[in-house]
Amino acid sequence: EGERPALLENGQQVFASATTLSYDQTTGQASYDGDARLWQGDTSFQGDTVLIDDATGGIEVDGDAKTTIQLLRLDEATGRQVLSITRVKADTFAYDNTLLHAIYDQDAELLSEHGDMKAVKIEVYLAPDGRTLDRLEATGNVKLRLADLWAAGDHLVYYEEDGRYEMEGAPVELIEEVEPEASFIPQPPPRPGAPPTPPSCQSTTGRSMTFYRDTDTVIVDGRRELRTESGTGACRPQVF
């Protein structure tokens, strides 16, 4: 009869496991301690401690927090919203069901089919329906990895509605893998066991940068330009 978190489906059972359970009937808070896990289908929350608030629908995870949540994301191929699994880990996780806002704090890492990011803190903002992604915000040593694009900076906001990334840093660096320039000089075949040739990349830097998931336009320090006009050379893809 309590307030169910919008991240969970109505009418479906929710399961939990832990070493110990304590429930405060006055506050409506249940605390699962010791290798705790709360789950429903593909959605799960786990860590040293998982706390769920029946009065507000809030969820907190403390210590080695790992969550798997299903969000409605835009499918660019069809132009429709589809359920997409997002996996995030951090030291702590806190979800406010009233504000539809989740905070992953300290060594946060988000992985999804739409792109990956890593930062000191990652925040997820949901639309009023509680399931559709509105925006993502990352703060502190931010790294972003898309299909053939990597970016690094101090602060990033991603807006799902128009696929817009706004990044600030000192500086922001945007690296994109490109086709290598054609060479008219015959190249010898690689030696057996030799390391693979680093991919060819173009790099763009600036104090602030705005770019989009489906265009080649980037706004650097308020100036609009094409990413293809940036410097090119060998690079090593960002790994995290």
C-alpha positions as CSV (number, residue, x, y, z in Angstrom):
1,E,0.0,0.0,0.0
2,G,3.0,2.3,0.0
3,E,4.5,4.5,-2.7
4,R,6.1,2.4,-5.4
5,P,9.2,3.9,-7.1
6,A,8.5,4.9,-10.7
7,L,11.5,2.8,-11.7
8,L,9.5,-0.3,-10.8
9,E,6.5,-1.7,-12.7
10,N,3.1,-1.7,-11.0
11,G,1.4,-5.0,-10.6
12,Q,4.6,-7.0,-10.6
13,Q,6.3,-8.7,-7.6
14,V,9.5,-7.2,-6.2
15,F,12.0,-9.4,-4.5
16,A,14.8,-8.7,-2.1
17,S,17.7,-10.6,-0.5
18,A,20.2,-9.7,2.2
19,T,21.9,-10.9,5.4
20,T,19.6,-9.0,7.6
21,L,16.4,-6.9,7.3
22,S,15.1,-4.2,9.5
23,Y,11.7,-2.5,9.0
24,D,10.5,0.7,10.7
25,Q,6.7,0.7,10.6
26,T,6.6,4.3,11.8
27,T,8.6,5.7,8.9
28,G,7.9,2.9,6.4
29,Q,11.6,2.4,5.7
30,A,13.0,-1.1,5.1
31,S,16.8,-1.6,5.3
32,Y,18.4,-4.6,3.7
33,D,22.0,-5.1,4.9
34,G,24.8,-7.3,3.9
35,D,25.2,-8.2,0.2
36,A,21.8,-6.7,-0.4
37,R,19.8,-6.9,-3.6
38,L,16.3,-5.6,-4.6
39,W,15.0,-6.6,-8.0
40,Q,12.0,-6.9,-10.4
41,G,12.6,-8.6,-13.7
42,D,15.6,-6.9,-15.4
43,T,15.6,-4.0,-12.9
44,S,17.8,-4.4,-9.9
45,F,19.5,-2.4,-7.1
46,Q,22.4,-4.0,-5.1
47,G,25.1,-3.0,-2.7
48,D,26.2,-3.3,0.9
49,T,23.0,-1.8,2.0
50,V,19.7,-1.2,0.1
51,L,17.1,1.1,1.7
52,I,13.6,1.5,0.3
53,D,11.1,4.1,1.7
54,D,7.5,2.9,1.4
55,A,6.2,6.4,2.3
56,T,8.0,8.3,-0.5
57,G,9.1,5.6,-3.0
58,G,12.7,6.6,-2.5
59,I,15.6,4.1,-2.9
60,E,19.2,4.4,-1.5
61,V,22.1,2.0,-2.0
62,D,25.3,2.5,0.0
63,G,28.6,0.7,-0.6
64,D,29.6,-0.7,-4.0
65,A,26.2,0.4,-5.5
66,K,25.2,-1.3,-8.8
67,T,21.9,-0.7,-10.5
68,T,20.2,-1.9,-13.7
69,I,17.3,0.2,-14.8
70,Q,15.1,0.3,-17.8
71,L,14.6,3.7,-19.4
72,L,12.6,4.8,-22.4
73,R,15.1,6.1,-24.9
74,L,14.8,7.5,-28.4
75,D,15.5,4.9,-31.2
76,E,17.0,7.1,-33.9
77,A,16.4,4.4,-36.6
78,T,12.6,4.4,-36.0
79,G,12.1,7.7,-34.3
80,R,10.2,5.9,-31.5
81,Q,10.9,5.4,-27.8
82,V,12.0,2.0,-26.8
83,L,12.9,0.4,-23.4
84,S,16.7,0.4,-23.0
85,I,18.7,-1.1,-20.2
86,T,21.2,1.2,-18.4
87,R,23.7,-0.1,-16.0
88,V,25.4,2.2,-13.5
89,K,27.8,1.6,-10.7
90,A,29.2,4.0,-8.0
91,D,30.0,4.1,-4.3
92,T,26.4,5.3,-3.5
93,F,23.1,5.7,-5.2
94,A,20.1,7.8,-4.2
95,Y,16.7,8.0,-6.0
96,D,14.1,10.7,-5.2
97,N,10.7,9.5,-6.4
98,T,9.2,12.9,-6.0
99,L,11.8,14.8,-8.1
100,L,12.3,11.7,-10.4
101,H,16.0,12.2,-9.9
102,A,18.8,9.7,-9.3
103,I,22.3,10.5,-8.1
104,Y,25.3,8.2,-8.5
105,D,28.2,9.5,-6.4
106,Q,31.9,8.8,-6.3
107,D,33.5,6.8,-9.2
108,A,30.3,6.6,-11.2
109,E,30.2,4.7,-14.4
110,L,27.2,4.4,-16.8
111,L,27.0,1.9,-19.6
112,S,24.2,1.7,-22.2
113,E,23.7,0.9,-25.8
114,H,23.4,4.7,-26.4
115,G,26.8,5.5,-25.0
116,D,29.0,5.2,-21.9
117,M,30.2,7.8,-19.5
118,K,32.4,8.0,-16.4
119,A,32.7,10.8,-13.8
120,V,32.9,11.5,-10.1
121,K,29.1,12.0,-10.1
122,I,26.4,11.1,-12.6
123,E,22.8,12.3,-12.2
124,V,19.8,10.9,-14.1
125,Y,16.7,13.1,-14.6
126,L,13.5,11.5,-15.7
127,A,10.5,13.0,-17.5
128,P,7.1,13.3,-15.6
129,D,6.1,9.7,-16.6
130,G,9.0,8.5,-14.4
131,R,10.4,6.1,-17.1
132,T,11.5,8.4,-19.9
133,L,15.0,9.8,-19.8
134,D,15.0,13.6,-19.8
135,R,18.7,14.4,-19.3
136,L,22.0,13.1,-17.9
137,E,24.5,15.3,-16.0
138,A,28.1,14.3,-15.2
139,T,30.5,16.2,-13.0
140,G,34.2,15.8,-12.2
141,N,36.8,14.2,-14.6
142,V,34.1,13.4,-17.1
143,K,34.7,10.9,-19.9
144,L,32.2,10.2,-22.7
145,R,32.4,7.3,-25.1
146,L,30.0,7.0,-28.1
147,A,30.3,4.7,-31.2
148,D,33.3,6.4,-32.8
149,L,33.6,9.5,-30.6
150,W,35.3,10.2,-27.3
151,A,35.2,13.4,-25.2
152,A,36.7,14.5,-21.9
153,G,36.0,17.5,-19.7
154,D,34.9,18.7,-16.3
155,H,31.1,18.9,-16.7
156,L,28.6,17.4,-19.2
157,V,24.9,17.7,-19.7
158,Y,23.1,15.5,-22.2
159,Y,19.6,16.4,-23.3
160,E,17.7,13.4,-24.7
161,E,15.0,15.4,-26.6
162,D,17.4,16.7,-29.3
163,G,20.5,14.6,-28.6
164,R,22.5,17.6,-27.4
165,Y,25.7,17.3,-25.4
166,E,27.0,20.4,-23.6
167,M,30.4,20.0,-22.2
168,E,32.8,22.4,-20.3
169,G,36.4,21.9,-19.2
170,A,39.9,23.1,-19.1
171,P,39.8,22.3,-21.9
172,V,37.2,20.0,-23.4
173,E,38.7,17.5,-25.9
174,L,36.6,15.8,-28.5
175,I,38.2,12.9,-30.4
176,E,36.5,11.2,-33.3
177,E,37.7,8.2,-35.3
178,V,37.8,8.9,-39.1
179,E,38.9,7.0,-42.2
180,P,42.7,7.3,-42.7
181,E,43.9,9.5,-45.5
182,A,44.7,7.6,-48.6
183,S,48.4,7.0,-49.3
184,F,49.8,6.7,-52.9
185,I,52.9,5.0,-51.5
186,P,52.6,1.2,-51.2
187,Q,52.7,0.1,-47.6
188,P,54.4,-3.1,-46.5
189,P,52.2,-5.7,-44.9
190,P,52.2,-5.8,-41.1
191,R,54.7,-8.1,-39.5
192,P,53.2,-11.2,-37.8
193,G,52.5,-10.5,-34.2
194,A,52.9,-6.7,-34.6
195,P,50.5,-4.5,-32.6
196,P,47.5,-3.2,-34.6
197,T,47.9,0.2,-36.3
198,P,46.3,3.0,-34.1
199,P,43.1,4.4,-35.8
200,S,43.2,7.7,-37.5
201,C,41.4,10.4,-35.5
202,Q,40.5,14.1,-35.6
203,S,40.7,16.2,-32.4
204,T,38.8,19.3,-31.4
205,T,39.5,21.3,-28.2
206,G,38.0,24.3,-26.4
207,R,36.8,25.7,-23.1
208,S,33.2,24.8,-23.9
209,M,31.7,22.6,-26.6
210,T,28.2,21.6,-27.8
211,F,27.7,18.7,-30.2
212,Y,24.9,16.5,-31.3
213,R,24.5,12.7,-31.7
214,D,23.3,12.9,-35.3
215,T,25.1,15.9,-37.0
216,D,28.7,16.8,-37.8
217,T,28.3,20.3,-36.4
218,V,30.1,21.3,-33.2
219,I,30.0,24.7,-31.4
220,V,33.4,25.4,-29.8
221,D,33.6,28.4,-27.5
222,G,30.5,29.9,-29.2
223,R,31.8,29.3,-32.7
224,R,30.1,26.9,-35.0
225,E,32.3,24.7,-37.1
226,L,32.6,21.2,-38.7
227,R,34.3,18.5,-36.8
228,T,36.0,17.4,-40.1
229,E,37.9,20.7,-40.1
230,S,39.8,19.8,-36.9
231,G,43.3,18.4,-36.8
232,T,43.8,14.7,-37.6
233,G,46.3,12.1,-36.7
234,A,46.8,8.7,-35.0
235,C,45.0,8.2,-31.7
236,R,44.2,5.6,-29.1
237,P,40.5,5.1,-28.3
238,Q,39.5,6.1,-24.8
239,V,39.1,3.1,-22.5
240,F,37.4,3.0,-19.1
